[in-house]
Amino acid sequence: MMESTDFTHSVSYQKELILKLQELLKKEIEQTVRRIPPPGRRPRYANGLPGGG
């Protein structure tokens, strides 16, 4: 029965890690979304294309 306990512990540990990662990703995505300017406020390029060509 020791194997079963180890397996359960391993699964619950992985579940904790996944929940922590989801939290971090959620925060990261929220920050990224805030940084992206809304359409219409993006800088205009001389020829209408990025890269200054």
N, C-alpha and C positions, 0 to 999 in steps of 0.2 A: 504493500500500500504506500510505501515511501515514494515510489515513482509518481503516483497520482498526485500526492501533495506537491512534489516538485513541479509537476506539470501545471497544476492550478496556480501555484505561486508565479511561475513563469508567465502564464497567460495574464494574470492580474497585473504583473509588472509591465508587460507589453501594452496592456490597456491604458495604464497610467501614462506611459510614454506617449502613446497616440493622442491622448487627451491633452497633454502638455504641448505637443507639436501642433495640434489643431488650434489651440489658444494662441501660440506664437504666430502661426500662419495668418490667423484672423487679424491680429494686431498689425502684422506686416502689410497685409492687403489693404486694411483701412488707411494706414499711413501713405501707402503708394497711391491710392485713389485720391487722397487729399492733395497730393503733389501734382497730379495731372490737371492742367488747366482745362476749363470747360471749352467746348468748341466755340470758335469765333474769337477767342482771346489768344490763340496761338500766334507766334510771331510770323509776319509775312516775309517771304523771301523775295529777292529781286526778280527772279524768274518764276516764282510760284512753286519752286521745288526746293527741298532741303539740300544742302551741300554747296550752295553758293556757286553753282556751275554756270 
